[in-house]
Amino acid sequence: MPLPERMKPAKISRQKLKELADMDKEILSQIDNGAGEDDEGLKAMINDWNRQVVNPYEFSDFRDFSSWTDAKELYPDGI
C-alpha cells in the first residue's frame, strides 16, 4: 500500500537546502553573538525561515539547538 500524499516527505532541491543551511548558520551566529529575542533583525530572519519550512521554530528553539548542535543537524528537522 503506497503512502498517502500528505505523508510523503517534501521534495526540496540541494540549492534550497543550502540556502536554508546558510540562513540557519546566520541565525545561530547572531544568537551566539548575543542577539536577544527582541532583536528586530533576528526576528526577521526567524520569520523568513518559518515562511520556508514545514515546522516553524521560535527563538528559544534556535537558542536551545545552538547550545548543543550545529546547523547541519538543525535544518533537516525544520524542513
WOZI-V403696 format. One record per helix or strand of 2 or more residues. SS is the DSSP state (hx for helix, st for strand). FROM is the first residue (numbers start at 1). TO is the last residue. If there is no record, write none. Layout:
SS & FROM & TO
SS & FROM & TO
//
This chain:
hx & 5 & 7
hx & 14 & 32
hx & 40 & 52
hx & 59 & 68
hx & 71 & 78
//
